[in-house]
Amino acid sequence: MANPLARYFDAVIPWGKRLERELPLLEEISRRAGRRILVPACGTGGHVVALAQRGFDVLGFDIDEDALEIARGKIDAATQAISTAGGKAQVAQLGMERAAELGTGFDAAFCLGNALPGMSAPGQLLAALRGVASALHPGGTFFTQNLNYDLRWREKTQFFPVLSGATEEEEVLLVKFADYEAEFINFHALFLARAKSRGAWQSHPRSSRQIPLLRDLLLDLLSQAGFSNFVCWGDYAKAPFDAARSPDLLVYAQTPL
């Protein structure tokens, strides 16, 4: 793997707890929408595999080949469970704006894990949403989960809890912090890794620019991309979204019939 950051990111995510919290709602939406599921910005493939193990035909895609390498390994390891459930799992390298190149007529698309705010170049996020919309059939479902930027932009939190985990060879820590400009958030992720034999810590920084993706801005962009019938929740238990209190912003939308 050319870059270890995807492996480190996967190591600090508590996938068991995360999927236990998220899958009931994702499965509910999937069963109502249909069998063919698209996962834009799928990363290391945790949701792709989990949904395929529940009998869905899932196609994930991402621009990060290192993350996709991990995703393919997860799919290979779960092949028997996926086959037994009657599901299917695949991943491909592609940007969201080109989603229709993967085929059209998907029943639902799930963009999770705060993937959208990082699309900060002019017009990039709208192009991505339009690309995903073009891959869905009429009346298809789009669902996204991002942080509550109405709250984050107001509080301008700079430092976040440290995450920890391990790969087969290394211990991993993730230190996260942010600084704020007039229109953007500069988000910094510092991975610290050392061999399990207690070697010296090595640092692996990564910085990105984020849009403060306020609810009204996200709904406006989704509307411009052709979506409607919006429902906003504040968590995976479907609590109503509260801009002053909710940890996340979850949006359910549909393409026109």
C-alpha positions as a Python dict, from the first residue, in 0.01 Angstrom:
ca = {
    (1, 'M'): (0, 0, 0),
    (2, 'A'): (157, 326, -115),
    (3, 'N'): (4, 539, 162),
    (4, 'P'): (-71, 401, 511),
    (5, 'L'): (-333, 662, 604),
    (6, 'A'): (-630, 457, 481),
    (7, 'R'): (-512, 164, 692),
    (8, 'Y'): (-465, 387, 995),
    (9, 'F'): (-806, 546, 949),
    (10, 'D'): (-969, 205, 931),
    (11, 'A'): (-785, 98, 1247),
    (12, 'V'): (-922, 378, 1465),
    (13, 'I'): (-1286, 343, 1353),
    (14, 'P'): (-1484, 122, 1597),
    (15, 'W'): (-1662, -57, 1313),
    (16, 'G'): (-1858, -294, 1536),
    (17, 'K'): (-2021, -16, 1739),
    (18, 'R'): (-2063, 205, 1435),
    (19, 'L'): (-2245, -54, 1228),
    (20, 'E'): (-2458, -160, 1523),
    (21, 'R'): (-2578, 200, 1549),
    (22, 'E'): (-2617, 273, 1177),
    (23, 'L'): (-2735, -46, 1012),
    (24, 'P'): (-3093, -59, 1143),
    (25, 'L'): (-3178, 267, 966),
    (26, 'L'): (-2972, 185, 655),
    (27, 'E'): (-3140, -152, 623),
    (28, 'E'): (-3485, 2, 678),
    (29, 'I'): (-3424, 253, 400),
    (30, 'S'): (-3275, -13, 172),
    (31, 'R'): (-3565, -254, 207),
    (32, 'R'): (-3810, 24, 130),
    (33, 'A'): (-3607, 149, -168),
    (34, 'G'): (-3501, -173, -340),
    (35, 'R'): (-3212, -416, -375),
    (36, 'R'): (-2952, -220, -576),
    (37, 'I'): (-2751, 6, -345),
    (38, 'L'): (-2480, 256, -436),
    (39, 'V'): (-2227, 374, -173),
    (40, 'P'): (-2045, 690, -291),
    (41, 'A'): (-1721, 774, -106),
    (42, 'C'): (-1726, 419, 33),
    (43, 'G'): (-1375, 442, 181),
    (44, 'T'): (-1256, 111, 323),
    (45, 'G'): (-1586, -62, 250),
    (46, 'G'): (-1738, -129, 589),
    (47, 'H'): (-2089, -33, 479),
    (48, 'V'): (-2053, -209, 143),
    (49, 'V'): (-1980, -541, 311),
    (50, 'A'): (-2238, -501, 589),
    (51, 'L'): (-2522, -428, 347),
    (52, 'A'): (-2416, -708, 112),
    (53, 'Q'): (-2424, -947, 407),
    (54, 'R'): (-2789, -851, 446),
    (55, 'G'): (-2873, -957, 94),
    (56, 'F'): (-2833, -634, -103),
    (57, 'D'): (-2653, -584, -432),
    (58, 'V'): (-2401, -315, -332),
    (59, 'L'): (-2158, -115, -541),
    (60, 'G'): (-1921, 117, -356),
    (61, 'F'): (-1688, 367, -515),
    (62, 'D'): (-1419, 610, -406),
    (63, 'I'): (-1126, 803, -552),
    (64, 'D'): (-880, 663, -292),
    (65, 'E'): (-721, 345, -430),
    (66, 'D'): (-553, 268, -96),
    (67, 'A'): (-891, 266, 77),
    (68, 'L'): (-1036, 49, -201),
    (69, 'E'): (-756, -203, -155),
    (70, 'I'): (-870, -249, 205),
    (71, 'A'): (-1233, -269, 90),
    (72, 'R'): (-1152, -547, -155),
    (73, 'G'): (-983, -740, 125),
    (74, 'K'): (-1296, -707, 340),
    (75, 'I'): (-1514, -827, 53),
    (76, 'D'): (-1289, -1128, -6),
    (77, 'A'): (-1299, -1216, 366),
    (78, 'A'): (-1680, -1196, 370),
    (79, 'T'): (-1743, -1378, 41),
    (80, 'Q'): (-1913, -1679, 197),
    (81, 'A'): (-2139, -1472, 425),
    (82, 'I'): (-2237, -1244, 137),
    (83, 'S'): (-2313, -1538, -91),
    (84, 'T'): (-2518, -1713, 179),
    (85, 'A'): (-2728, -1398, 224),
    (86, 'G'): (-2783, -1368, -151),
    (87, 'G'): (-2599, -1038, -164),
    (88, 'K'): (-2330, -895, -386),
    (89, 'A'): (-2044, -653, -313),
    (90, 'Q'): (-1815, -466, -551),
    (91, 'V'): (-1602, -152, -538),
    (92, 'A'): (-1462, 75, -808),
    (93, 'Q'): (-1237, 381, -830),
    (94, 'L'): (-1437, 681, -948),
    (95, 'G'): (-1534, 1033, -845),
    (96, 'M'): (-1893, 1106, -744),
    (97, 'E'): (-1953, 1340, -1036),
    (98, 'R'): (-1907, 1041, -1269),
    (99, 'A'): (-2135, 804, -1078),
    (100, 'A'): (-2358, 730, -1378),
    (101, 'E'): (-2061, 560, -1546),
    (102, 'L'): (-2118, 275, -1298),
    (103, 'G'): (-2463, 219, -1446),
    (104, 'T'): (-2803, 370, -1384),
    (105, 'G'): (-3122, 255, -1216),
    (106, 'F'): (-2987, 214, -862),
    (107, 'D'): (-3255, 210, -594),
    (108, 'A'): (-3066, 400, -322),
    (109, 'A'): (-2736, 575, -256),
    (110, 'F'): (-2577, 618, 86),
    (111, 'C'): (-2306, 882, 134),
    (112, 'L'): (-2190, 846, 494),
    (113, 'G'): (-1918, 943, 736),
    (114, 'N'): (-1903, 1319, 672),
    (115, 'A'): (-1782, 1269, 315),
    (116, 'L'): (-1952, 1571, 156),
    (117, 'P'): (-1796, 1874, 335),
    (118, 'G'): (-1450, 1792, 199),
    (119, 'M'): (-1568, 1870, -156),
    (120, 'S'): (-1473, 2235, -120),
    (121, 'A'): (-1359, 2333, -471),
    (122, 'P'): (-1602, 2566, -654),
    (123, 'G'): (-1896, 2365, -790),
    (124, 'Q'): (-1746, 2033, -680),
    (125, 'L'): (-2014, 1928, -434),
    (126, 'L'): (-2303, 2018, -664),
    (127, 'A'): (-2141, 1824, -948),
    (128, 'A'): (-2099, 1524, -715),
    (129, 'L'): (-2464, 1531, -605),
    (130, 'R'): (-2581, 1560, -964),
    (131, 'G'): (-2362, 1266, -1056),
    (132, 'V'): (-2517, 1046, -788),
    (133, 'A'): (-2869, 1161, -880),
    (134, 'S'): (-2808, 1055, -1239),
    (135, 'A'): (-2728, 701, -1125),
    (136, 'L'): (-3060, 658, -940),
    (137, 'H'): (-3388, 556, -1097),
    (138, 'P'): (-3687, 794, -1078),
    (139, 'G'): (-3807, 797, -720),
    (140, 'G'): (-3471, 662, -601),
    (141, 'T'): (-3346, 737, -252),
    (142, 'F'): (-3044, 940, -143),
    (143, 'F'): (-2933, 937, 219),
    (144, 'T'): (-2636, 1119, 369),
    (145, 'Q'): (-2490, 1158, 717),
    (146, 'N'): (-2259, 1446, 802),
    (147, 'L'): (-2166, 1639, 1112),
    (148, 'N'): (-2397, 1913, 1235),
    (149, 'Y'): (-2212, 2210, 1086),
    (150, 'D'): (-2478, 2455, 1209),
    (151, 'L'): (-2346, 2372, 1556),
    (152, 'R'): (-1979, 2332, 1465),
    (153, 'W'): (-1963, 2659, 1271),
    (154, 'R'): (-2117, 2847, 1563),
    (155, 'E'): (-1897, 2692, 1834),
    (156, 'K'): (-1579, 2669, 1620),
    (157, 'T'): (-1440, 2380, 1820),
    (158, 'Q'): (-1064, 2350, 1764),
    (159, 'F'): (-968, 2021, 1933),
    (160, 'F'): (-1141, 1683, 1928),
    (161, 'P'): (-1111, 1356, 2124),
    (162, 'V'): (-813, 1138, 2039),
    (163, 'L'): (-897, 806, 1870),
    (164, 'S'): (-689, 493, 1907),
    (165, 'G'): (-661, 155, 1738),
    (166, 'A'): (-417, -92, 1590),
    (167, 'T'): (-322, -263, 1268),
    (168, 'E'): (-159, -607, 1270),
    (169, 'E'): (183, -448, 1312),
    (170, 'E'): (128, -105, 1470),
    (171, 'E'): (-45, 92, 1740),
    (172, 'V'): (-225, 396, 1600),
    (173, 'L'): (-346, 726, 1747),
    (174, 'L'): (-545, 993, 1564),
    (175, 'V'): (-525, 1353, 1687),
    (176, 'K'): (-777, 1589, 1522),
    (177, 'F'): (-795, 1967, 1529),
    (178, 'A'): (-931, 2250, 1317),
    (179, 'D'): (-890, 2618, 1242),
    (180, 'Y'): (-1152, 2843, 1089),
    (181, 'E'): (-1141, 3091, 804),
    (182, 'A'): (-1413, 3328, 687),
    (183, 'E'): (-1574, 3067, 460),
    (184, 'F'): (-1396, 2736, 524),
    (185, 'I'): (-1271, 2502, 792),
    (186, 'N'): (-917, 2370, 775),
    (187, 'F'): (-934, 2022, 926),
    (188, 'H'): (-613, 1851, 1034),
    (189, 'A'): (-569, 1482, 1109),
    (190, 'L'): (-239, 1375, 1264),
    (191, 'F'): (-188, 998, 1271),
    (192, 'L'): (76, 868, 1511),
    (193, 'A'): (192, 510, 1460),
    (194, 'R'): (455, 286, 1615),
    (195, 'A'): (545, -78, 1597),
    (196, 'K'): (380, -294, 1862),
    (197, 'S'): (728, -374, 1993),
    (198, 'R'): (722, -19, 2133),
    (199, 'G'): (922, 146, 1859),
    (200, 'A'): (941, 522, 1811),
    (201, 'W'): (624, 708, 1717),
    (202, 'Q'): (606, 820, 1354),
    (203, 'S'): (377, 1105, 1249),
    (204, 'H'): (160, 1109, 935),
    (205, 'P'): (-31, 1440, 894),
    (206, 'R'): (-315, 1510, 658),
    (207, 'S'): (-502, 1837, 615),
    (208, 'S'): (-814, 1918, 415),
    (209, 'R'): (-1041, 2214, 356),
    (210, 'Q'): (-1407, 2168, 443),
    (211, 'I'): (-1723, 2357, 360),
    (212, 'P'): (-1930, 2446, 667),
    (213, 'L'): (-2216, 2239, 528),
    (214, 'L'): (-2509, 2401, 706),
    (215, 'R'): (-2847, 2235, 673),
    (216, 'D'): (-2995, 2505, 450),
    (217, 'L'): (-2692, 2495, 220),
    (218, 'L'): (-2705, 2116, 189),
    (219, 'L'): (-3078, 2116, 114),
    (220, 'D'): (-3029, 2388, -145),
    (221, 'L'): (-2753, 2192, -319),
    (222, 'L'): (-2961, 1874, -311),
    (223, 'S'): (-3253, 2065, -462),
    (224, 'Q'): (-3031, 2201, -739),
    (225, 'A'): (-2913, 1844, -804),
    (226, 'G'): (-3273, 1734, -860),
    (227, 'F'): (-3366, 1587, -521),
    (228, 'S'): (-3680, 1661, -319),
    (229, 'N'): (-3900, 1520, -39),
    (230, 'F'): (-3639, 1601, 226),
    (231, 'V'): (-3645, 1460, 578),
    (232, 'C'): (-3380, 1572, 828),
    (233, 'W'): (-3278, 1375, 1137),
    (234, 'G'): (-3023, 1445, 1409),
    (235, 'D'): (-2907, 1087, 1461),
    (236, 'Y'): (-2959, 728, 1344),
    (237, 'A'): (-3250, 686, 1585),
    (238, 'K'): (-3438, 942, 1369),
    (239, 'A'): (-3455, 1215, 1632),
    (240, 'P'): (-3566, 1541, 1466),
    (241, 'F'): (-3272, 1756, 1361),
    (242, 'D'): (-3195, 2035, 1608),
    (243, 'A'): (-2935, 2280, 1477),
    (244, 'A'): (-2837, 2376, 1833),
    (245, 'R'): (-2802, 2026, 1977),
    (246, 'S'): (-2790, 1738, 1728),
    (247, 'P'): (-2450, 1570, 1681),
    (248, 'D'): (-2513, 1497, 1314),
    (249, 'L'): (-2726, 1600, 1020),
    (250, 'L'): (-2887, 1308, 838),
    (251, 'V'): (-3084, 1388, 524),
    (252, 'Y'): (-3320, 1159, 336),
    (253, 'A'): (-3419, 1267, -16),
    (254, 'Q'): (-3559, 1128, -339),
    (255, 'T'): (-3523, 1184, -711),
    (256, 'P'): (-3839, 1290, -900),
    (257, 'L'): (-4076, 1023, -1029),
}
